Amino acid sequence: MSVIEDDTSTVNSSQNNLSFHLSQEDSLYAQAVAVSQLNENYDDDQVTALTHAWINERNSPELLKYKRRLVESLLDKLREKIDNVLDSTTVDAKNMFVSVVYETEVERVRYLIKSYLRARLFKIEKFALHLLRLPDYEDIMSPQEIVYARSYQELLDGSNHEAFVRLLPPSQHKQDEMSGELSMIVTPNLEAPVFCRFLKDGQRVVLSMTEMVDYEKGDIVLLRYRSVKDLLEEGTVELI
């Protein structure tokens, strides 16, 4: 009888262990499914688009048009993710796995947005007066960037005035004058060389008054920024 009882207890123990492992696997599977469903809230195309916009912004000599809809959409989804992180950490300890995935995704997108905005702020500080005098500056910068550019330029003018401008004759107090072809306003160098990749076939680029070249999809070349400026705005070229 003892042998039978031992065998029975062994079988029961094995069944218990098996059910324990199955329950663990089921739990992990359920969490993985939940994470995959929750990650669908993020549009990978949007993240990819903002990544390209950031790279283009970093490599272009001028400030590009602000990706308003793209950034606002990702910010809305980022807020949803943060709310989900807070919810997943207060409901159940098992949700910690989901919470970690959420936090990783939040930090990834947050870093991308911050990097894109930092690249823009660097150019806004460098070309503030030039940007504010463009006729379409409201299309290029966000309302917050416009406020920042104006405030920055006011601080810069005040600092320059206190440092040295006040010591000059009144006729030389203006900081935005032109003398012949020389200007006191800092402007982007549109003749700067840039590496670019063509995204469509049959893209014609005017290199000079007498030279035009057709490029195919996937071609990577070094060209003057002015030559590909319009193609970059159309989205048929990306900077690398």
ABEGO torsion letter per residue (X at the ends): XAAAAAAAAAAAAAAAAAAAAAAAAAAAAAAAAAAAAAAAABBAAAAAAAAAAAAAAAABABBBBBBAAAAAAAAAAAAAAAAAAAAAAAABAAAAAAAAAAAAAAAAAAAAAAAAAAAAAAAAAAAAAAAAABAAAAAABBAAAAAAAAAAAAAAAAAAAAAAAAABBAAAABAABBBEABBABBBBBAABBBBBBBABBGBBBBABAABBBBBBBGBBBBBBAAAAAAAAAAGABBBX
